[in-house]
Amino acid sequence: YDTIVTLANGEEVEIGKLVEDKLKDAREIKTLKDGFYCDGNNSSIISLNPITMKIEEKEISKYIKRKGERLYKIITRSGRNVKATGSHPVMILKDGGLRSILIKDLNKNELIAVPRKIVTNNSCDFDKEKARLFGYLIGDGYIAKDRIEFINNDENILQDFEYIINKIYPNATLKKRYEKNITRVYIRNKEIVKEIRNYFDIESEESITSSTKKVPDLLMKSDNEAVSNVLTGLYDTDGSVRKDASIVELCSKNPLLIGQVQRLLLRFGILSKIKKRTSFAYNTINKIKRDYFYLYVYGNENIKKFYLNIPLRCSNKSNLLKNIYNINITSNPNVDLLPKETNILIKKAVDLLGIKIKLLRKQHPKLVAYVDDRCSPTRNGLREILPIFDAKLLLLHNSEIDLKKNVFNLINTMDDLHISGRSAAGSIGLTRQIIRDHWATGRSAPKKRNLNSFYEFIKESIKVRLNELKNVMGSLHYLANSDIFWDEIIGIEKVEDEKYVYDLTIETNHNFIGNGIFVHNSNVSDSISFVLGRLSAKS
């Protein structure tokens, strides 16, 4: 029920609530053997094109509610997790493309597809300074029934907080109290307190504290400028910049908030990692032991994107971040890995392009390592070797255009294709030594019939290879430029069953984002079709 689904406008909603609301308002509810469903009504979701591996907006065609069954929880190295039935698929790389695999068939250490960026069609124009105010309140605010408190000790942040309050709420009465090197700012205006509380959509009159605070729904579906400002306010208060480790860090007791922030950072293509740690709360008298959730941003590319898109106002944090940005730290190459299956595509491309790998050992060691399957390729590593492939592919196209019934032209093309003279001669029914020992040396010229056969063989070889390369090179380029981050499975566990399970059907792409993971939808029938594969499953 509680899996968070990301809609096309950026809004996030529990899948159970989404389906129940649609079933409640549906004109017609259709029956399944183990549940119900209704047809979609033009609501859109973020989905992944399984061919191009790019994010797209797709309509939800069906909302499904079924009887519960055995549930599994999968946990990834980046801290994402999702609960689903064992017959619910996620996506892996197999046979050169994206394929679905049932959760019950997943193994630890497998890489599954999760979004490396999220693109939305935001329709909500939220005031950027008000967004920053909410960032401050989520970080260092206390929102009671009758008042709002903001506690901080940075002069720049306190001044900005007061500036925003006075600009948006001219009639606000601000009061301050100084204690232990910190400043408490109070707002008791009933109308302002009520309005701000309403944004957090808390039905009870209880105080909104760090355990329950989250990014308001209206901000989730706002444009990137508003998102940038709410993140700025949050990191300026609750965030930290670690000079020793070149890491930007956020800590909260609320895992839902940390999950929201991880997905909001993806609006700017910033990858992050969640870790749960148990420690004592030293700001309490009894030193209570609690779970805390840390969100880490690290690596050269992610730090740069954070610095450019989340402009911190706290001078200490901003200066530390600027120094890290200017150092141009080296990213860990083992973080942004592609599935090892990619090596099969790389080796196939090398063979089809006729690349002589031994000649490239010193100049391109990564390429050799990938062909030898000694390590998993990285996204950047694949981008480094693709120009070699592209240049060779262009030569192959030119060879097809420039091919002549000239024995030396044909032999040169044969060598470019890395086809041996013995193999070529055998393929056209001649003695194996004739091409290399006689035609290439000029000892004898080929008969017209044999020259024609040699020409047709080379021509057909180029045609076949170009046809195969179209798919292989397409897949490699899609992988190198995809909207996918390949996240490693570090845990698969059975969890308590639920009375009902919920699902969506997305036409064409057959997937959506659930808890920050691309999950495959179910079909109303008991079969799931995905790309070229077909799996039987009950969702």
KOLSEBA-985247 format. One line per field, with one value per residue (C-alpha): residue in one letter; x, y, z. Coordinates in steps of 0.1 Angstrom, whole numbers. Example, Ala and Ser with C-alpha at 12.3 -4.5 7.8 and 13.67 -1.06 7.14 Angstrom:
<sites>
type: c(A, S) .
xx: c(123, 137) .
yy: c(-45, -11) .
zz: c(78, 71) .
</sites>
This chain:
<sites>
type: c(Y, D, T, I, V, T, L, A, N, G, E, E, V, E, I, G, K, L, V, E, D, K, L, K, D, A, R, E, I, K, T, L, K, D, G, F, Y, C, D, G, N, N, S, S, I, I, S, L, N, P, I, T, M, K, I, E, E, K, E, I, S, K, Y, I, K, R, K, G, E, R, L, Y, K, I, I, T, R, S, G, R, N, V, K, A, T, G, S, H, P, V, M, I, L, K, D, G, G, L, R, S, I, L, I, K, D, L, N, K, N, E, L, I, A, V, P, R, K, I, V, T, N, N, S, C, D, F, D, K, E, K, A, R, L, F, G, Y, L, I, G, D, G, Y, I, A, K, D, R, I, E, F, I, N, N, D, E, N, I, L, Q, D, F, E, Y, I, I, N, K, I, Y, P, N, A, T, L, K, K, R, Y, E, K, N, I, T, R, V, Y, I, R, N, K, E, I, V, K, E, I, R, N, Y, F, D, I, E, S, E, E, S, I, T, S, S, T, K, K, V, P, D, L, L, M, K, S, D, N, E, A, V, S, N, V, L, T, G, L, Y, D, T, D, G, S, V, R, K, D, A, S, I, V, E, L, C, S, K, N, P, L, L, I, G, Q, V, Q, R, L, L, L, R, F, G, I, L, S, K, I, K, K, R, T, S, F, A, Y, N, T, I, N, K, I, K, R, D, Y, F, Y, L, Y, V, Y, G, N, E, N, I, K, K, F, Y, L, N, I, P, L, R, C, S, N, K, S, N, L, L, K, N, I, Y, N, I, N, I, T, S, N, P, N, V, D, L, L, P, K, E, T, N, I, L, I, K, K, A, V, D, L, L, G, I, K, I, K, L, L, R, K, Q, H, P, K, L, V, A, Y, V, D, D, R, C, S, P, T, R, N, G, L, R, E, I, L, P, I, F, D, A, K, L, L, L, L, H, N, S, E, I, D, L, K, K, N, V, F, N, L, I, N, T, M, D, D, L, H, I, S, G, R, S, A, A, G, S, I, G, L, T, R, Q, I, I, R, D, H, W, A, T, G, R, S, A, P, K, K, R, N, L, N, S, F, Y, E, F, I, K, E, S, I, K, V, R, L, N, E, L, K, N, V, M, G, S, L, H, Y, L, A, N, S, D, I, F, W, D, E, I, I, G, I, E, K, V, E, D, E, K, Y, V, Y, D, L, T, I, E, T, N, H, N, F, I, G, N, G, I, F, V, H, N, S, N, V, S, D, S, I, S, F, V, L, G, R, L, S, A, K, S) .
xx: c(0, 27, 50, 55, 47, 61, 36, 45, 39, 64, 36, 43, 15, 11, 1, -27, -42, -39, -57, -83, -92, -95, -117, -139, -145, -146, -178, -172, -152, -142, -137, -106, -104, -85, -95, -107, -95, -108, -96, -74, -86, -57, -35, 2, 33, 70, 81, 113, 114, 128, 145, 160, 164, 151, 125, 91, 56, 30, -6, -19, -43, -55, -56, -55, -63, -58, -57, -24, 2, 38, 57, 94, 114, 144, 171, 197, 232, 220, 195, 163, 139, 105, 80, 62, 50, 75, 59, 63, 92, 120, 144, 178, 201, 200, 204, 216, 186, 163, 144, 120, 129, 106, 116, 116, 142, 165, 199, 220, 246, 225, 222, 186, 175, 167, 163, 195, 174, 137, 121, 86, 60, 54, 23, 26, 44, 54, 71, 108, 114, 84, 99, 132, 112, 97, 132, 142, 112, 117, 153, 153, 116, 91, 55, 31, -6, -3, 31, 61, 97, 129, 161, 195, 228, 239, 234, 229, 202, 184, 183, 170, 143, 131, 133, 111, 86, 82, 79, 53, 35, 38, 16, 37, 49, 84, 99, 134, 150, 188, 201, 233, 247, 215, 185, 149, 125, 88, 57, 23, 0, -29, -36, 1, 5, -27, -17, 18, 4, -21, 8, 20, -14, -14, -50, -44, -35, -2, 30, 49, 83, 114, 98, 68, 80, 82, 83, 47, 29, 25, 63, 69, 50, 66, 92, 129, 136, 112, 127, 162, 151, 135, 166, 188, 168, 169, 207, 215, 199, 200, 228, 265, 296, 324, 357, 376, 356, 343, 307, 275, 254, 218, 205, 169, 149, 123, 130, 102, 118, 152, 135, 118, 151, 169, 143, 142, 180, 173, 156, 191, 207, 223, 229, 229, 231, 209, 223, 206, 225, 215, 228, 219, 200, 222, 198, 174, 178, 176, 199, 174, 187, 171, 174, 188, 188, 218, 218, 252, 261, 297, 318, 330, 301, 274, 293, 295, 258, 249, 271, 256, 220, 216, 232, 237, 235, 253, 287, 306, 290, 290, 328, 335, 315, 332, 366, 355, 341, 374, 396, 380, 381, 383, 351, 351, 349, 333, 301, 286, 290, 271, 259, 287, 264, 276, 309, 292, 280, 314, 331, 305, 311, 349, 345, 320, 341, 372, 391, 425, 424, 461, 472, 452, 464, 486, 466, 431, 435, 399, 387, 409, 397, 361, 367, 385, 355, 379, 357, 323, 324, 317, 294, 323, 345, 320, 318, 356, 357, 326, 345, 368, 338, 322, 353, 356, 319, 323, 353, 331, 303, 329, 343, 308, 305, 341, 341, 355, 361, 398, 416, 439, 409, 391, 421, 425, 388, 392, 420, 400, 372, 398, 389, 417, 426, 422, 387, 377, 391, 373, 340, 342, 354, 390, 422, 430, 464, 454, 443, 472, 500, 490, 466, 481, 517, 508, 521, 488, 457, 422, 400, 370, 346, 367, 371, 333, 329, 354, 337, 303, 317, 332, 301, 278, 302, 300, 262, 257, 280, 264, 230, 242, 261, 229, 215, 248, 260, 225, 224, 259, 250, 217, 235, 262, 236, 206, 185, 193, 216, 224, 218, 231, 208, 222, 192, 161, 139, 104, 81, 46, 18, -7, -45, -44, -17, -19, -6, -8, -7, 13, 9, 39, 66, 51, 69, 68, 88, 80, 101, 127, 130, 118, 92, 74, 36, 14, -11, -47, -41, -17, 11, 36, 51, 82, 103, 111, 107, 76, 72, 42, 34, 6, 9) .
yy: c(0, 25, 23, 59, 64, 94, 110, 129, 163, 154, 146, 116, 94, 60, 35, 21, 55, 63, 30, 32, 68, 59, 28, 50, 75, 50, 47, 11, -14, -46, -79, -101, -137, -123, -86, -55, -29, 2, 19, 50, 86, 105, 105, 103, 88, 88, 57, 43, 36, 0, 5, 40, 37, 73, 88, 94, 105, 78, 74, 50, 27, 6, 7, -27, -40, -77, -101, -101, -128, -134, -101, -95, -64, -56, -32, -16, -2, 34, 28, 24, -3, -15, -42, -63, -97, -123, -124, -87, -78, -53, -46, -59, -60, -93, -105, -70, -51, -43, -74, -80, -104, -116, -104, -139, -148, -120, -127, -105, -84, -82, -47, -34, -2, 29, 65, 86, 116, 126, 149, 163, 184, 207, 228, 244, 278, 280, 311, 304, 323, 307, 274, 283, 292, 257, 243, 262, 250, 214, 216, 238, 246, 235, 238, 236, 241, 277, 289, 284, 283, 286, 278, 286, 303, 315, 352, 349, 323, 341, 373, 355, 338, 371, 387, 360, 361, 399, 398, 371, 379, 417, 415, 388, 395, 381, 376, 364, 347, 342, 312, 292, 308, 301, 323, 313, 331, 328, 335, 333, 348, 323, 328, 323, 292, 277, 283, 268, 238, 232, 229, 199, 182, 171, 164, 162, 192, 176, 195, 189, 177, 162, 128, 138, 167, 162, 182, 195, 179, 212, 217, 181, 191, 225, 236, 230, 266, 260, 226, 241, 266, 241, 220, 250, 259, 223, 218, 252, 241, 203, 196, 195, 196, 172, 186, 154, 132, 156, 146, 166, 151, 153, 136, 130, 107, 106, 80, 94, 128, 114, 94, 125, 144, 116, 117, 156, 156, 135, 166, 179, 145, 143, 107, 100, 72, 65, 48, 40, 44, 38, 62, 80, 113, 136, 164, 144, 140, 102, 98, 77, 53, 60, 52, 81, 82, 98, 109, 113, 131, 124, 120, 148, 149, 149, 175, 198, 194, 201, 232, 246, 238, 240, 275, 273, 306, 294, 309, 281, 253, 273, 279, 243, 232, 257, 244, 208, 219, 236, 207, 186, 154, 121, 101, 65, 45, 16, 35, 41, 6, -9, -46, -70, -82, -50, -67, -92, -64, -47, -80, -85, -50, -56, -88, -73, -42, -62, -44, -61, -59, -69, -36, -16, -30, -1, 27, 15, -9, -4, -17, -48, -54, -53, -76, -100, -97, -89, -62, -45, -15, 19, 44, 68, 39, 29, 65, 65, 35, 43, 68, 40, 19, 48, 56, 20, 18, 48, 30, 0, 21, 37, 3, -8, 23, 21, -17, -26, -57, -52, -80, -57, -35, -66, -80, -47, -47, -84, -73, -44, -69, -91, -120, -144, -153, -190, -184, -162, -187, -216, -197, -193, -229, -223, -236, -219, -205, -189, -154, -147, -166, -160, -131, -108, -114, -110, -145, -151, -131, -145, -158, -136, -161, -164, -126, -122, -148, -130, -97, -111, -127, -94, -75, -99, -99, -61, -62, -88, -71, -37, -52, -68, -37, -16, -34, -38, -2, 11, -8, 5, 41, 37, 23, 51, 78, 63, 77, 46, 42, 6, -1, -33, -55, -60, -75, -96, -106, -120, -97, -99, -103, -76, -81, -64, -55, -27, -22, 0, -8, 15, 9, 4, 8, -13, 3, 31, 45, 30, 41, 54, 21, 12, -15, -34, -32, -62, -69, -77, -111, -135, -129, -101, -91, -70, -60, -94, -116, -132, -142, -158, -140, -132, -97) .
zz: c(0, 10, -20, -32, -69, -87, -111, -142, -125, -97, -72, -50, -37, -20, -46, -23, -19, -56, -66, -38, -48, -85, -77, -54, -82, -111, -133, -138, -117, -134, -116, -117, -103, -73, -72, -91, -115, -132, -164, -163, -167, -183, -153, -163, -146, -151, -170, -187, -224, -224, -258, -256, -218, -214, -191, -206, -196, -200, -191, -165, -183, -153, -115, -99, -65, -57, -28, -10, -12, -1, 0, -5, 4, -18, -6, -29, -22, -26, 2, -19, -9, -21, -11, -37, -44, -55, -89, -94, -117, -116, -145, -153, -184, -202, -238, -248, -235, -206, -194, -165, -137, -109, -75, -62, -88, -80, -65, -42, -60, -92, -107, -112, -130, -110, -122, -124, -131, -128, -154, -145, -162, -133, -135, -100, -98, -62, -49, -47, -15, 2, -9, 9, 40, 40, 37, 68, 87, 77, 89, 120, 125, 152, 141, 171, 172, 183, 171, 148, 161, 141, 159, 143, 150, 115, 110, 72, 77, 105, 84, 53, 74, 88, 53, 38, 67, 65, 27, 25, 57, 63, 94, 111, 146, 151, 186, 194, 223, 227, 246, 245, 213, 194, 184, 186, 164, 173, 152, 170, 144, 142, 104, 95, 117, 103, 67, 72, 90, 62, 37, 57, 54, 91, 101, 139, 160, 172, 168, 135, 145, 129, 130, 109, 88, 51, 19, 12, -17, -34, -35, -48, -80, -83, -108, -103, -91, -62, -55, -56, -29, -6, -8, -2, 30, 42, 36, 51, 83, 87, 62, 66, 43, 53, 43, 53, 30, 3, 12, 15, 42, 54, 86, 98, 120, 92, 65, 44, 43, 33, 5, -7, -8, -26, -53, -54, -60, -91, -106, -110, -118, -84, -72, -35, -10, 21, 52, 84, 117, 152, 178, 210, 209, 229, 228, 251, 289, 287, 257, 239, 213, 179, 142, 121, 83, 65, 29, 13, -19, -31, -62, -85, -109, -81, -60, -90, -98, -61, -60, -92, -84, -46, -37, 0, 20, 51, 45, 63, 44, 11, 14, 22, -8, -31, -20, -27, -61, -70, -59, -87, -67, -85, -85, -73, -106, -88, -80, -114, -128, -157, -155, -165, -193, -211, -217, -240, -261, -261, -272, -299, -312, -312, -332, -357, -362, -368, -340, -333, -295, -290, -306, -281, -248, -239, -254, -242, -212, -202, -235, -232, -196, -207, -237, -213, -189, -160, -145, -148, -172, -159, -176, -182, -193, -219, -231, -235, -258, -279, -301, -311, -322, -339, -360, -370, -378, -401, -419, -423, -439, -462, -471, -483, -504, -518, -524, -559, -578, -573, -556, -535, -524, -514, -494, -476, -467, -456, -433, -419, -410, -393, -415, -422, -458, -450, -437, -467, -492, -476, -476, -514, -521, -528, -514, -481, -491, -524, -512, -489, -508, -544, -549, -521, -533, -570, -578, -596, -604, -595, -623, -630, -614, -583, -581, -583, -555, -533, -540, -531, -499, -487, -497, -478, -448, -445, -449, -422, -398, -403, -397, -364, -354, -358, -327, -308, -312, -305, -272, -262, -270, -251, -221, -221, -222, -204, -176, -156, -126, -121, -84, -67, -47, -12, 5, -3, 26, 30, 49, 64, 40, 34, 28, -6, -31, -56, -91, -122, -158, -180, -217, -240, -214, -187, -158, -133, -104, -70, -40, -65, -83, -118, -112, -139, -140, -141, -169, -161, -175, -158, -183, -185, -218, -218, -248, -265, -234, -220, -183, -166, -134, -110, -95) .
</sites>
